[in-house]
Amino acid sequence: MDKKLGVYICSGCGIGEALDIEGLVKVGRSDGKAAISKAHPCLCGPEGIALIRNDIAGEGVNAVVVAACSPRVKMEVFQFDPPVYLERVNLREHVAWSHKPNDEDTQMLAEDYLRMGCVRAQKAEVPEPFKEKIDQTILVVGGGITGMTAALEAAAAGCEVRLVEKEPTLGGWLNKLHKLYPKHPPYRDLEDTGIEAKIKEVQSNPKIKVYTGTEIEKTAGAPGMFDITLKNGETFRVGSIIQATGFKPYDAKKLDYLGYGKFPDVITNVQMEQMAKTGKIVRPSDGKEVESVAFIQCAGQRDPNHLPYCSSICCMTSLKQALYVVQQNPEASAYIFYKDMRTPAQYEDFYKRVQEEKGIFLAKGEVKNIAQEGDKLAVEVDDTLLGEAISVNVDLVVLATGLVPNSKPEVVKTQINPETKEEVPVPADSGRYAEPALNLQYRQGPEMPTLKYGFPDSHFICFPYETRRTGIYAAGCLRQPLDSAACMEDAAGAALKAIQCTVLTAQGRAVHPRTWDKSYPELFMQRCTQCKRCTEECPFGMYNEDEKANPLPNPTRCRRCAICMGACPERIISFKDYSVDIIGSMVKAIEIPEEDEEKPRVLAFLCENDAYPALDIAGLHRIQYNPWVRVIPLRCLGSMNLVWISDAFNKGFDGVILVGCVHGDDYQCHFIKGSELAKIRSSKIQETLQRLMLESERVEVHQLQIDQWHELPKIFDKFMEVIEKVGPNPMKGM
């Protein structure tokens, strides 16, 4: 499509007081090659928007550059329908508010940003959405309280639902519980589980088709087009999937130091619940009704040798089960020994109610030993609040064991390390670690990648239900330890995300986090060398492979991070509005002063999710930083192609700085490991520098979280000090 470019420069919000606006208008017309270049005192106002729309309608402008505030604000104001392409240039936060007004360097910065915006608008195309016939049915895997609630919520929203449960009946763990601790005011009395009514509600809902006693044989396809085959032979298509396959108790056989397996009267909280549901609470050793019970909290939890995390339900469960004891026998005694009693929010009222029972005793301390003394068990507790050791003799000891997601395998699979030829554990995040549930037909493995304790890998803070398999959402105790009330809330959230997925996919848009994005990767296969970088490094398994190792894109799986574009050594992967050529052209559009002008230039590639908005915040706080830095936002630092480093130094830049999200165990990358991949790839930058005969200090890679916005200007300024020491790029002016 032939471009007719219109450049519109706002002089409001202090921009006009800091910059030569007329000079920018001229740059837009000359260097930017704009057919129309205008200024307005308030572009985001009705008159400013009308100015742009009139030029679109009357002058045939089909590429618009708005040089004003950050592209992260006023998004709803600056919207123009296809085929008009829009590019935003940040003159407010990144220039006028963060640099010396009416200064030569500040003006040069603004002009460079305008040149970059113009060349991008000239090169980029309006994305055309990938559209196929999308099925909006939702599959729920798991028929416990989470799965049933998710199915009901989705059905209530008008969706068709398929619910698959491997057991003969629905209900999950709630079928095995005697009572629930209170979920309703005044939070004093135990409640029935209500599971029978919930099962009937699901079975009678015309929008929910239930499959029990079967599992998923395989899941093929992609969001909007998942083809499901069950082990009973039935097949169907769905648009998105909610995995609510629940939990299993931590293996108490590993807790022999607490007497489990050694003494028959040491049981788990699960066994205690079953005992209460089926009859009286008795000693397993002789069937005698118990008169005293000790509850040991955090049994194998918050323990680096077992489960390092809290399972969230155990304190409340022990309080509930202590009530079982004294309600069965008012003369009985129940002792609860805890590290910390965790009864959040309204559950504190239930905690207080349990303390009213004269037969229930609570003590903070560490259980040091459990031994048999006659027909009793002696429980020794140290580190109490009173500072002295105590010992109690009881009929029964109940261990509060924790929750383990059903995705965590009992026995970790192994694989052969191709380099050492040694047998090593399968990595948890590989997609080949988790217990079978979905049997995905993905090149990267049949299950969702998980963390080392079996919980699905996701950006936990920003996208709690998301997994590394687009369109597949984790809920309930598979996602994190939760009680039944929290599982129901979790199910509603997952159902909402599953619905959102089918709707956005039908519109040809990304599911998240770039929910406005209609672009998708396009591959120039004639140059593909089958290196497998794209198929292996995509965090979301977007690519499958054919028998010749050619990548097979599945566009609806794509999150639009462009990590594959950064990985490709042949540069064959591009998006309509984001490509190696587009970013490279932006780099080349920047003017580099002559060496004798003593105005060095540094190029900064910033992740658009944390680092770029952090710089916006710095601008909002009017923090000043070096005007010789030129910033280019990237979808993800993992999308950075190393050729841009060469482009920058060949152009004459004196240094390049990369700023991405924090990575590691507590990573904050919206695309899971993009920042980490960029760090790994940066080792090859040294090869580029050596080839160009440049110092290694000329490139730095940094991690930054968004609340460290005040540090980013300091990072720039310190890097400029380094550049001043190493001196100008010898390729400058060549």
TISE-693038 format. One line per field, with one value per residue (C-alpha): residue number from 1; x, y, z. Coordinates in nm, 2 decimals, decimal comma. Layout:
<atoms>
k: (NUM ...)
east: (X ...)
north: (Y ...)
up: (Z ...)
</atoms>
This chain:
<atoms>
k: (1 2 3 4 5 6 7 8 9 10 11 12 13 14 15 16 17 18 19 20 21 22 23 24 25 26 27 28 29 30 31 32 33 34 35 36 37 38 39 40 41 42 43 44 45 46 47 48 49 50 51 52 53 54 55 56 57 58 59 60 61 62 63 64 65 66 67 68 69 70 71 72 73 74 75 76 77 78 79 80 81 82 83 84 85 86 87 88 89 90 91 92 93 94 95 96 97 98 99 100 101 102 103 104 105 106 107 108 109 110 111 112 113 114 115 116 117 118 119 120 121 122 123 124 125 126 127 128 129 130 131 132 133 134 135 136 137 138 139 140 141 142 143 144 145 146 147 148 149 150 151 152 153 154 155 156 157 158 159 160 161 162 163 164 165 166 167 168 169 170 171 172 173 174 175 176 177 178 179 180 181 182 183 184 185 186 187 188 189 190 191 192 193 194 195 196 197 198 199 200 201 202 203 204 205 206 207 208 209 210 211 212 213 214 215 216 217 218 219 220 221 222 223 224 225 226 227 228 229 230 231 232 233 234 235 236 237 238 239 240 241 242 243 244 245 246 247 248 249 250 251 252 253 254 255 256 257 258 259 260 261 262 263 264 265 266 267 268 269 270 271 272 273 274 275 276 277 278 279 280 281 282 283 284 285 286 287 288 289 290 291 292 293 294 295 296 297 298 299 300 301 302 303 304 305 306 307 308 309 310 311 312 313 314 315 316 317 318 319 320 321 322 323 324 325 326 327 328 329 330 331 332 333 334 335 336 337 338 339 340 341 342 343 344 345 346 347 348 349 350 351 352 353 354 355 356 357 358 359 360 361 362 363 364 365 366 367 368 369 370 371 372 373 374 375 376 377 378 379 380 381 382 383 384 385 386 387 388 389 390 391 392 393 394 395 396 397 398 399 400 401 402 403 404 405 406 407 408 409 410 411 412 413 414 415 416 417 418 419 420 421 422 423 424 425 426 427 428 429 430 431 432 433 434 435 436 437 438 439 440 441 442 443 444 445 446 447 448 449 450 451 452 453 454 455 456 457 458 459 460 461 462 463 464 465 466 467 468 469 470 471 472 473 474 475 476 477 478 479 480 481 482 483 484 485 486 487 488 489 490 491 492 493 494 495 496 497 498 499 500 501 502 503 504 505 506 507 508 509 510 511 512 513 514 515 516 517 518 519 520 521 522 523 524 525 526 527 528 529 530 531 532 533 534 535 536 537 538 539 540 541 542 543 544 545 546 547 548 549 550 551 552 553 554 555 556 557 558 559 560 561 562 563 564 565 566 567 568 569 570 571 572 573 574 575 576 577 578 579 580 581 582 583 584 585 586 587 588 589 590 591 592 593 594 595 596 597 598 599 600 601 602 603 604 605 606 607 608 609 610 611 612 613 614 615 616 617 618 619 620 621 622 623 624 625 626 627 628 629 630 631 632 633 634 635 636 637 638 639 640 641 642 643 644 645 646 647 648 649 650 651 652 653 654 655 656 657 658 659 660 661 662 663 664 665 666 667 668 669 670 671 672 673 674 675 676 677 678 679 680 681 682 683 684 685 686 687 688 689 690 691 692 693 694 695 696 697 698 699 700 701 702 703 704 705 706 707 708 709 710 711 712 713 714 715 716 717 718 719 720 721 722 723 724 725 726 727 728 729 730 731 732 733 734)
east: (0,00 0,13 0,18 0,07 0,22 0,08 0,28 0,10 0,30 0,14 0,26 0,06 0,16 0,48 0,61 0,59 0,77 1,06 1,10 1,11 0,78 0,82 1,16 1,00 0,73 1,01 1,19 0,86 0,83 1,19 1,36 1,03 0,91 0,56 0,31 0,15 0,33 0,14 0,14 -0,16 -0,17 -0,39 -0,39 -0,59 -0,87 -1,17 -1,02 -0,69 -0,85 -1,07 -0,76 -0,62 -0,95 -1,01 -0,67 -0,74 -1,08 -0,99 -0,62 -0,59 -0,35 -0,32 -0,02 -0,03 0,25 0,13 0,42 0,29 0,25 0,35 0,19 0,08 -0,17 -0,46 -0,49 -0,86 -0,83 -0,58 -0,76 -0,80 -0,96 -0,77 -0,62 -0,47 -0,15 -0,08 0,27 0,31 0,63 0,69 0,79 0,63 0,76 1,08 1,19 1,01 0,96 1,30 1,55 1,66 1,41 1,52 1,85 2,02 2,06 1,70 1,59 1,82 1,66 1,31 1,41 1,56 1,25 1,04 1,26 1,24 0,86 0,83 1,05 0,85 0,52 0,66 0,79 0,51 0,18 -0,16 -0,18 -0,43 -0,58 -0,55 -0,90 -1,03 -1,36 -1,33 -1,52 -1,62 -1,69 -1,50 -1,34 -1,31 -1,07 -1,15 -1,48 -1,41 -1,55 -1,32 -1,41 -1,78 -1,79 -1,59 -1,83 -2,13 -1,99 -1,90 -2,25 -2,41 -2,23 -2,39 -2,10 -2,13 -1,91 -1,76 -1,66 -1,43 -1,37 -1,15 -1,34 -1,68 -1,85 -1,81 -1,73 -1,36 -1,22 -1,54 -1,70 -1,45 -1,50 -1,72 -1,78 -1,64 -1,52 -1,76 -1,78 -2,07 -2,13 -2,10 -1,82 -1,88 -2,04 -1,92 -2,11 -2,21 -2,01 -2,32 -2,14 -2,45 -2,65 -2,35 -2,33 -2,70 -2,67 -2,40 -2,57 -2,90 -2,75 -2,83 -2,52 -2,28 -2,20 -2,04 -1,80 -1,71 -1,48 -1,26 -0,95 -0,81 -0,62 -0,48 -0,53 -0,43 -0,46 -0,45 -0,68 -1,02 -0,94 -0,84 -0,94 -1,00 -0,99 -1,11 -1,00 -1,36 -1,33 -1,54 -1,40 -1,50 -1,35 -1,32 -1,19 -1,02 -0,94 -0,96 -0,74 -0,87 -0,72 -0,67 -0,42 -0,30 -0,19 0,19 0,32 0,32 0,55 0,83 0,74 0,88 1,05 0,70 0,61 0,41 0,43 0,61 0,31 -0,03 -0,19 -0,01 -0,24 -0,28 -0,55 -0,70 -0,73 -0,88 -1,14 -1,24 -1,27 -1,50 -1,71 -1,76 -1,81 -1,64 -1,29 -1,10 -0,74 -0,65 -0,44 -0,73 -1,05 -1,08 -1,27 -1,01 -0,99 -0,70 -0,56 -0,25 -0,26 0,09 0,08 0,31 0,39 0,63 0,55 0,74 1,03 1,32 1,34 0,98 0,74 0,88 0,54 0,23 -0,07 -0,31 -0,58 -0,41 -0,46 -0,83 -0,86 -0,70 -0,93 -1,22 -1,11 -1,04 -1,41 -1,49 -1,30 -1,47 -1,81 -1,79 -1,67 -1,71 -1,46 -1,19 -0,88 -0,74 -0,39 -0,29 0,09 0,17 0,45 0,22 -0,16 -0,28 -0,65 -0,68 -0,97 -1,30 -1,16 -1,02 -1,37 -1,37 -1,03 -1,17 -1,48 -1,26 -1,06 -1,39 -1,39 -1,25 -1,11 -0,90 -0,55 -0,33 0,04 0,31 0,62 0,83 0,75 1,09 0,99 0,70 0,74 0,52 0,46 0,24 -0,08 -0,02 0,19 0,42 0,46 0,75 0,73 1,01 1,05 0,71 0,60 0,68 1,04 1,03 0,98 0,65 0,53 0,17 0,05 -0,23 -0,43 -0,39 -0,16 -0,28 -0,03 -0,14 0,01 0,01 -0,12 0,07 -0,07 -0,17 0,06 0,37 0,48 0,54 0,86 1,05 1,12 1,47 1,64 1,98 2,19 2,30 2,64 2,74 2,53 2,44 2,09 1,94 1,60 1,35 1,33 1,00 0,95 1,00 0,64 0,75 0,76 0,40 0,17 -0,04 -0,37 -0,40 -0,16 -0,10 0,03 0,30 0,65 0,76 0,59 0,25 0,17 0,19 0,54 0,55 0,76 0,97 0,69 0,45 0,24 0,19 0,45 0,29 0,34 0,19 0,13 -0,01 -0,16 -0,24 -0,46 -0,24 -0,01 0,26 0,01 -0,21 -0,58 -0,52 -0,59 -0,51 -0,75 -0,80 -0,54 -0,36 -0,27 -0,19 -0,30 -0,66 -0,96 -1,30 -1,43 -1,11 -1,13 -1,48 -1,35 -1,06 -1,29 -1,49 -1,17 -1,04 -1,38 -1,37 -1,02 -1,13 -1,42 -1,20 -0,97 -1,23 -1,37 -1,03 -0,92 -1,23 -1,14 -0,79 -0,63 -0,37 -0,51 -0,27 -0,08 -0,10 -0,47 -0,50 -0,25 -0,37 -0,03 0,12 0,46 0,51 0,79 1,00 1,06 1,29 1,57 1,49 1,79 1,58 1,80 1,50 1,58 1,22 1,06 1,27 1,29 0,92 0,80 0,45 0,50 0,36 0,56 0,53 0,77 0,72 0,93 1,20 1,22 1,06 0,87 0,49 0,33 0,01 -0,09 -0,36 -0,11 0,11 0,15 0,32 0,63 0,85 1,11 1,12 1,22 1,50 1,61 1,62 1,98 1,84 1,59 1,31 1,04 0,86 0,53 0,35 0,43 0,74 1,04 1,41 1,40 1,17 1,37 1,70 1,56 1,47 1,83 1,96 1,73 1,90 2,15 2,50 2,70 3,06 3,33 3,46 3,11 3,17 2,81 2,82 2,52 2,39 2,11 1,89 1,66 1,39 1,13 0,79 0,64 0,86 1,16 0,97 0,69 0,95 1,11 0,76 0,73 1,07 0,94 0,63 0,86 1,06 1,38 1,65 1,88 2,14 2,01 2,25 2,05 1,80 1,54 1,36 1,09 1,08 0,78 1,01 1,39 1,39 1,28 1,61 1,79 2,17 2,19 2,06 2,38 2,58 2,35 2,40 2,78 2,81 2,59 2,83 2,67 2,92 2,73 2,42 2,23 1,96 1,71 1,47 1,26 1,40 1,46 1,53 1,30 1,10 1,10 0,88 0,90 0,55 0,68 0,83 1,19 1,24 1,47 1,66 1,71 1,83 2,09 2,20 2,22 2,41 2,72 2,73 2,74 3,11 3,17 3,01 3,23 3,54 3,46 3,41 3,72 3,53 3,56 3,33 3,23 3,03 2,73 2,55 2,25 2,04 1,74 1,48 1,14 0,88 0,90 1,27 1,19 1,41 1,71 1,68 1,80 2,10 2,17 2,18 2,40 2,65 2,67 2,74 3,04 3,16 3,13 3,32 3,61 3,63 3,60 3,42 3,33 3,61 3,35 3,18 3,17 3,28)
north: (0,00 0,35 0,56 0,92 1,02 1,29 1,41 1,59 1,75 1,85 2,16 2,11 1,97 2,18 2,04 2,37 2,55 2,30 2,25 2,44 2,31 2,47 2,31 1,97 2,04 2,10 1,78 1,59 1,73 1,69 1,40 1,23 1,26 1,35 1,49 1,68 1,81 2,02 2,13 2,18 2,30 2,01 1,71 1,49 1,74 1,74 2,00 1,81 1,48 1,65 1,80 1,45 1,29 1,57 1,50 1,13 1,19 1,49 1,45 1,07 1,04 0,67 0,68 0,90 1,00 1,16 1,32 1,40 1,20 0,85 0,58 0,42 0,70 0,84 0,51 0,54 0,89 0,82 0,55 0,54 0,26 0,05 0,11 0,40 0,31 0,50 0,56 0,74 0,95 1,02 1,39 1,46 1,20 1,11 1,46 1,77 1,64 1,48 1,71 2,07 2,29 2,49 2,31 2,21 1,85 1,83 1,95 1,70 1,42 1,52 1,54 1,20 1,05 1,21 1,07 0,72 0,75 0,86 0,58 0,33 0,46 0,44 0,08 -0,08 -0,21 -0,23 -0,59 -0,81 -1,05 -1,42 -1,54 -1,90 -2,05 -2,04 -2,28 -2,10 -2,42 -2,44 -2,76 -2,81 -3,09 -3,20 -3,25 -3,13 -2,81 -2,60 -2,77 -2,78 -2,41 -2,31 -2,51 -2,34 -2,00 -2,04 -2,19 -1,89 -1,67 -1,85 -2,08 -2,45 -2,65 -3,00 -3,13 -3,43 -3,62 -3,93 -4,07 -4,24 -3,95 -3,57 -3,40 -3,45 -3,41 -3,26 -3,60 -3,72 -3,44 -3,46 -3,09 -2,75 -2,48 -2,18 -1,98 -1,76 -1,51 -1,52 -1,78 -1,98 -2,31 -2,59 -2,63 -2,92 -2,95 -2,90 -3,11 -3,32 -3,01 -2,88 -3,21 -3,20 -2,84 -2,94 -3,25 -3,07 -2,77 -2,80 -2,62 -2,86 -3,20 -3,43 -3,71 -3,92 -4,22 -4,11 -3,91 -3,71 -3,92 -3,62 -3,25 -3,12 -2,78 -2,43 -2,18 -2,17 -2,49 -2,75 -3,10 -3,33 -3,71 -3,89 -4,23 -4,35 -4,27 -3,95 -3,65 -3,28 -2,93 -2,65 -2,30 -2,29 -2,52 -2,49 -2,74 -2,80 -3,14 -3,06 -3,19 -3,49 -3,49 -3,48 -3,83 -3,88 -4,18 -3,92 -3,80 -4,09 -3,84 -3,76 -4,12 -4,18 -4,54 -4,62 -4,57 -4,68 -4,39 -4,13 -4,04 -3,76 -3,49 -3,67 -3,99 -3,79 -3,65 -3,99 -4,12 -3,84 -3,88 -4,26 -4,28 -4,22 -4,09 -4,38 -4,50 -4,72 -4,94 -5,07 -4,90 -4,71 -4,38 -4,11 -3,89 -3,68 -3,57 -3,37 -3,18 -3,12 -2,82 -2,77 -3,14 -3,15 -2,79 -2,47 -2,71 -2,70 -3,08 -3,13 -2,86 -2,52 -2,35 -2,31 -2,51 -2,25 -2,48 -2,68 -2,44 -2,41 -2,78 -2,86 -2,61 -2,78 -3,13 -3,02 -2,93 -3,28 -3,42 -3,22 -3,24 -3,62 -3,62 -3,30 -3,44 -3,50 -3,28 -3,15 -2,99 -2,79 -2,72 -2,47 -2,26 -1,98 -1,99 -1,87 -1,78 -1,49 -1,24 -1,36 -1,69 -1,51 -1,52 -1,90 -1,91 -1,71 -1,94 -2,25 -2,09 -2,07 -2,45 -2,55 -2,88 -2,72 -2,60 -2,41 -2,37 -2,23 -2,45 -2,70 -3,07 -3,23 -3,59 -3,84 -4,16 -4,45 -4,46 -4,75 -4,71 -4,34 -4,12 -3,87 -3,55 -3,33 -2,96 -2,71 -2,34 -2,25 -1,89 -1,96 -2,06 -2,40 -2,75 -2,94 -3,29 -3,43 -3,78 -3,84 -4,12 -3,99 -3,76 -3,59 -3,46 -3,15 -3,26 -3,02 -3,01 -3,11 -3,03 -3,33 -3,21 -3,30 -3,65 -3,91 -4,01 -3,75 -3,85 -3,85 -3,78 -3,80 -3,48 -3,46 -3,31 -3,52 -3,83 -3,86 -3,93 -3,62 -3,52 -3,37 -2,99 -2,89 -2,62 -2,84 -2,95 -3,31 -3,31 -3,29 -3,59 -3,66 -3,47 -3,29 -3,49 -3,19 -3,25 -2,98 -3,00 -2,88 -3,16 -3,30 -3,10 -2,75 -2,64 -2,61 -2,48 -2,72 -2,80 -2,88 -2,56 -2,42 -2,17 -1,83 -1,46 -1,51 -1,14 -1,00 -1,32 -1,56 -1,80 -1,80 -2,08 -2,12 -2,28 -2,01 -2,07 -2,32 -2,19 -2,34 -2,31 -2,42 -2,63 -2,71 -2,34 -2,28 -2,42 -2,30 -2,39 -2,47 -2,11 -1,98 -2,25 -2,14 -1,78 -1,91 -2,11 -1,80 -1,61 -1,89 -1,92 -1,55 -1,58 -1,88 -1,69 -1,39 -1,62 -1,75 -1,40 -1,24 -1,53 -1,50 -1,13 -1,23 -1,06 -1,17 -1,31 -1,13 -0,93 -0,74 -0,78 -0,51 -0,68 -0,83 -0,91 -1,25 -1,39 -1,44 -1,67 -1,64 -2,01 -2,00 -1,90 -2,13 -2,35 -2,57 -2,45 -2,50 -2,19 -2,06 -2,39 -2,44 -2,09 -1,98 -1,98 -2,07 -2,36 -2,17 -2,37 -2,74 -2,90 -3,11 -3,43 -3,21 -2,99 -2,69 -2,47 -2,49 -2,18 -2,20 -1,83 -1,85 -1,98 -1,67 -1,41 -1,16 -1,14 -1,18 -1,38 -1,61 -1,30 -1,23 -1,59 -1,64 -1,61 -1,58 -1,30 -1,47 -1,40 -1,07 -0,91 -0,65 -0,37 -0,51 -0,66 -0,67 -0,43 -0,18 -0,15 -0,15 0,14 0,33 0,29 0,41 0,71 0,86 1,14 1,08 1,40 1,42 1,31 1,67 1,78 1,57 1,46 1,08 0,87 0,56 0,34 0,19 -0,10 -0,11 -0,38 -0,22 -0,39 -0,27 -0,07 0,16 0,25 0,29 0,56 0,71 0,73 0,89 1,15 1,21 1,28 1,52 1,33 1,45 1,21 1,23 1,36 1,16 0,84 0,73 0,48 0,22 0,01 -0,36 -0,59 -0,80 -0,78 -1,14 -1,01 -0,82 -0,95 -0,92 -0,76 -0,44 -0,42 -0,43 -0,17 0,06 0,04 0,06 0,37 0,53 0,48 0,48 0,23 0,01 -0,07 -0,33 -0,31 -0,60 -0,75 -0,93 -1,30 -1,60 -1,79 -1,48 -1,36 -1,07 -1,10 -1,09 -1,35 -1,58 -1,60 -1,33 -1,12 -1,43 -1,54 -1,19 -1,22 -1,56 -1,43 -1,13 -1,35 -1,36 -0,98 -1,01 -1,18 -0,89 -0,64 -0,84 -0,85 -0,48 -0,43 -0,25 -0,27 -0,50 -0,22 -0,06 -0,30 -0,35 -0,56 -0,47 -0,61 -0,37 -0,40 -0,12 0,01 0,08 0,37 0,60 0,38 0,38 0,74 0,65 0,35 0,57 0,83 0,57 0,41 0,74 0,78 0,44 0,56 0,88 0,66 0,43 0,71 0,76 0,47 0,46 0,37 0,71 0,90 0,61)
up: (0,00 -0,09 0,21 0,26 0,59 0,82 1,11 1,40 1,68 2,00 2,18 2,50 2,84 2,84 2,51 2,33 2,62 2,60 2,22 1,89 1,75 1,42 1,38 1,45 1,19 0,93 1,03 0,98 0,64 0,53 0,70 0,78 0,42 0,54 0,30 0,58 0,89 1,14 1,50 1,74 2,10 2,22 1,99 2,22 2,24 2,00 1,77 1,75 1,67 1,42 1,25 1,20 1,09 0,84 0,68 0,67 0,50 0,28 0,21 0,19 0,48 0,57 0,80 1,11 1,34 1,66 1,84 2,18 2,51 2,58 2,37 2,70 2,76 2,55 2,37 2,34 2,20 1,93 1,75 1,37 1,18 0,92 0,67 0,87 1,05 1,37 1,52 1,86 1,94 2,30 2,32 2,66 2,92 2,73 2,61 2,75 3,10 3,14 2,97 2,99 2,80 2,50 2,49 2,17 2,29 2,39 2,05 1,88 2,09 1,99 1,62 1,63 1,79 1,52 1,25 1,41 1,43 1,07 0,93 1,13 1,00 0,64 0,69 0,90 0,77 0,94 1,07 0,91 1,17 1,14 1,12 1,11 1,21 1,59 1,82 2,14 2,34 2,66 2,79 3,16 3,27 3,63 3,80 4,15 4,30 4,09 3,76 3,83 3,93 3,62 3,40 3,57 3,54 3,17 3,10 3,28 3,04 2,75 2,65 2,56 2,80 2,80 3,14 3,16 3,49 3,51 3,82 3,78 3,97 4,00 4,33 4,38 4,73 4,86 4,83 5,10 5,35 5,66 5,70 5,58 5,80 5,77 5,45 5,57 5,85 6,14 6,06 6,37 6,27 6,05 5,73 5,50 5,19 4,96 4,70 4,61 4,51 4,31 4,12 4,04 3,92 3,68 3,56 3,49 3,31 2,93 2,83 3,01 2,87 3,13 3,06 3,36 3,39 3,10 3,03 2,74 2,49 2,30 2,25 1,90 1,74 1,90 2,07 1,90 1,73 1,99 1,87 2,17 2,16 2,48 2,58 2,54 2,17 2,16 1,97 1,97 1,91 2,17 2,18 2,52 2,81 3,19 3,37 3,72 3,79 4,16 4,42 4,61 4,97 5,04 5,08 5,46 5,43 5,40 5,75 5,95 6,18 6,30 6,36 6,04 5,94 6,27 6,50 6,39 6,58 6,38 6,09 5,84 5,83 5,53 5,72 6,01 5,78 5,64 5,99 6,09 5,78 5,82 6,19 6,52 6,57 6,72 6,76 6,46 6,68 6,89 6,78 7,11 7,10 7,14 7,45 7,34 7,00 6,90 6,57 6,43 6,19 5,89 5,88 5,59 5,50 5,51 5,53 5,28 5,30 5,20 5,08 5,12 5,08 5,30 5,18 5,31 5,43 5,71 6,00 5,93 5,87 6,21 6,39 6,22 6,31 6,67 6,69 6,56 6,86 7,13 6,97 6,96 7,33 7,53 7,78 7,52 7,47 7,14 7,12 6,82 6,79 6,52 6,38 6,29 6,29 5,96 5,96 5,71 5,68 5,81 5,92 6,22 6,36 6,34 6,51 6,80 6,82 6,84 7,13 7,33 7,35 7,69 7,55 7,27 7,35 7,11 7,15 6,93 6,91 6,72 6,76 6,84 6,90 6,90 7,10 7,22 7,59 7,68 7,48 7,44 7,22 7,39 7,19 7,28 7,19 7,21 7,13 7,28 7,36 7,73 7,63 7,78 7,65 7,71 7,66 7,62 7,61 7,36 7,20 6,84 6,65 6,33 6,08 5,89 5,55 5,26 4,91 4,60 4,25 4,06 3,78 3,99 3,90 4,17 4,00 3,80 3,44 3,31 2,98 2,82 2,82 2,45 2,55 2,85 2,75 3,12 3,24 3,40 3,54 3,29 3,36 3,52 3,27 2,97 2,90 2,95 3,33 3,44 3,50 3,19 3,17 2,84 2,62 2,40 2,05 2,09 1,97 2,32 2,51 2,60 2,92 3,05 3,17 3,54 3,82 4,02 4,27 3,99 3,98 3,63 3,51 3,46 3,52 3,87 3,95 3,62 3,47 3,75 3,54 3,24 3,16 2,90 2,67 2,52 2,57 2,85 3,20 3,54 3,83 4,18 4,37 4,05 4,03 4,40 4,73 4,80 5,01 4,85 4,88 4,71 4,45 4,35 4,31 4,12 3,89 3,80 3,71 3,49 3,32 3,24 3,09 2,89 2,75 2,68 2,49 2,25 2,19 2,12 1,91 1,70 1,64 1,54 1,84 2,09 2,41 2,64 2,73 2,39 2,36 2,10 1,87 1,55 1,40 1,39 1,27 0,90 0,79 0,47 0,45 0,14 0,37 0,67 0,77 1,01 1,30 1,54 1,74 1,69 1,78 2,09 2,23 2,20 2,56 2,45 2,21 1,92 1,66 1,58 1,33 1,02 0,95 0,80 1,11 0,93 1,17 1,15 1,30 1,50 1,50 1,76 2,01 1,96 2,23 1,99 2,20 1,89 2,08 1,77 1,57 1,80 1,79 1,41 1,27 0,92 1,01 0,82 1,09 1,09 1,18 0,97 1,22 1,39 1,21 1,19 0,90 1,08 1,40 1,20 0,99 1,31 1,42 1,09 1,10 1,40 1,32 1,46 1,53 1,41 1,66 1,70 1,82 2,14 2,15 2,19 2,11 2,30 2,18 2,45 2,38 2,64 2,72 2,66 2,97 3,25 3,14 2,90 3,14 3,42 3,20 3,16 3,54 3,57 3,32 3,53 3,82 3,61 3,66 3,43 3,25 2,97 2,64 2,44 2,49 2,22 2,33 2,12 2,29 2,21 2,26 2,48 2,52 2,39 2,05 2,01 1,71 1,73 1,39 1,55 1,76 1,44 1,28 1,57 1,58 1,20 1,22 1,46 1,80 2,09 2,30 2,33 2,65 2,69 2,97 3,03 3,30 3,61 3,54 3,75 3,99 4,06 3,70 3,60 3,23 3,07 2,82 3,08 2,97 2,71 2,92 3,03 2,67 2,58 2,85 2,72 2,36 2,47 2,51 2,13 2,13 2,22 1,89 1,72 1,91 1,84 1,47 1,47 1,69 1,96 2,34 2,53 2,77 2,49 2,55 2,88 2,97 3,27 3,46 3,59 3,76 3,70 4,06 4,01 3,78 3,97 3,89 3,52 3,46 3,69 3,48 3,17 3,33 3,46 3,12 2,97 3,21 3,08 2,72 2,80 2,94 2,64 2,39 2,06 1,83 1,58 1,31 1,36 1,03 0,82)
</atoms>
